Amino acid sequence: MRTIQTSDIVDAVAKMCVSSNTELPADVRARLESAMAEETSPSAKEVIRQLLENADLAFDTKLPLCQDCGLAVYFVEVGDEVRIEGGNLRDAINEGTRKGYADGYLRKSACDPLSRANTGDGTPAVIHFDFVPGDKLKISYMAKGGGAENMSRVTMLAPAQGWEGIKKFVINRVAEAGPNPCPPTVIGVGIGGTFEHAAKIAKRGLLRKLDDTHPDPEIAAKEKELEDAINALGIGPMGLGGKTTVLGVKITMEPCHLASLPLAVNVQCHSQRHEEVVL
């Protein structure tokens, strides 16, 4: 049994909140740079140039990449040989969130759904726990901005609709979203499970690197099929037209009930702010 102190968890989470909101991931920068080279639209090239300049300024000044620093979302893998000492794991993650959003001067967007009263510290975070073999604790953080999250959808298709129904829904959702989620976006697609599980796995897919390839060749081909179809829409960076509407599509598929075909589309903005730490 391995012991992890809650103080270490608080510090690690706080650092992730700050760095993820101020440093553009390397895979995202690489994809934007290649997209700018491939674009033929002057407006698309200029938008991407500004996104890269913004990333440089954020890195140099340690100011956020975007004024919307998102709601803090975590996927936590807890090893079955790990013991948390000094307090509760959920409390430690929330305390780290409070510290990070305060230390980094990040906008605190958590509020009451009806009164809209701000909680004042960026919490409570949305935390998904999973229990795995081993003596490690892995915490993956994602900043989920309102503009992108508002464009996400869950639906229950009829099984007979199959892949063509899935493809049609995903493409239509991106087309309807238009410029609202600050494209070029990253699209997480969750297929299977149940109503709520499809949404969870769609969001979890956004933790993957843009330059990775799905281990299942059939799913990898479907990701490419969706990516090509979405980019063919011509929405382009910030909705001003161009070849680059999406930077990547990440599909997660799990078994579902024989009478159902749950489908979730989770949209993420071009900054794709996420980071992970293993303790």
FENQUIDA-V133115 format. One record per pair of residues at least 6 apart in sequence whose C-alpha atoms are under 6 Angstrom apart, sorted by the first residue. I is the first residue (numbers start at 1). J is the second residue. D is the distance in whole Angstrom. If there is no record, write none. Layout:
# FENQUIDA-V133115
I J D
I J D
This chain:
# FENQUIDA-V133115
1 81 5
1 82 6
2 82 5
2 83 6
2 135 6
3 82 6
3 83 5
3 84 6
4 84 5
5 84 6
5 85 5
5 86 6
6 86 5
6 92 6
10 92 5
10 96 4
13 96 5
14 96 5
14 97 6
14 99 6
14 100 4
17 100 5
18 100 6
18 104 5
20 273 5
20 274 6
21 64 5
21 65 6
22 58 5
22 59 6
22 62 6
22 63 6
22 64 5
22 65 5
23 59 5
24 55 6
36 45 5
41 242 6
44 237 6
44 242 6
58 64 6
58 65 5
68 145 6
69 106 6
69 107 6
70 143 5
70 144 4
70 145 4
71 143 6
71 144 5
72 125 5
72 143 5
73 125 6
73 126 5
73 127 6
73 141 6
73 142 5
74 127 5
74 140 5
74 141 5
75 128 5
75 140 5
76 129 5
76 138 6
76 139 5
77 130 5
77 131 6
77 137 6
77 138 5
78 131 5
78 132 6
78 137 5
79 131 6
79 132 5
79 133 5
79 134 5
79 135 5
79 136 5
79 137 6
80 133 5
80 134 6
81 134 6
81 135 5
82 135 5
98 121 5
108 121 6
108 122 4
109 122 6
110 118 6
110 119 6
110 122 5
111 117 5
111 118 4
111 119 5
136 279 6
137 278 6
137 279 5
138 277 6
138 278 4
139 276 6
139 277 5
140 275 6
140 276 4
141 274 5
141 275 5
141 276 6
142 273 6
142 274 4
143 273 6
147 181 5
148 181 4
148 267 5
148 268 5
148 269 6
151 177 6
152 265 5
152 266 5
152 267 5
153 264 6
153 265 5
154 263 6
154 264 4
155 263 5
156 261 6
156 262 5
157 261 5
158 261 6
159 260 6
159 261 5
171 230 6
179 238 5
179 239 4
181 269 6
182 238 5
182 269 6
183 237 5
183 238 5
183 245 6
183 270 6
184 237 5
184 245 5
184 246 5
184 247 6
184 270 5
185 246 5
185 247 6
185 268 6
185 269 5
185 270 5
186 246 6
186 247 5
186 248 5
186 249 6
186 268 5
187 249 5
187 266 6
187 267 5
188 202 5
188 203 6
188 205 5
188 206 5
188 249 6
188 250 5
188 265 6
188 266 5
189 202 5
189 251 5
189 264 6
189 265 5
190 198 5
190 201 5
190 202 4
190 251 6
190 252 5
190 253 6
190 263 6
190 264 5
191 198 6
191 253 5
191 262 6
191 263 5
192 198 6
192 253 6
192 254 5
192 255 5
192 256 5
192 261 6
192 262 5
193 254 6
193 255 6
193 256 4
194 262 6
195 262 6
198 263 6
198 264 5
199 264 5
202 266 6
203 266 6
205 250 6
210 248 6
214 220 5
223 249 5
227 249 6
231 243 6
231 244 6
231 245 5
234 241 5
234 242 5
234 243 6
235 241 5
235 245 6
236 242 4
236 243 6
236 244 5
236 245 4
237 245 6
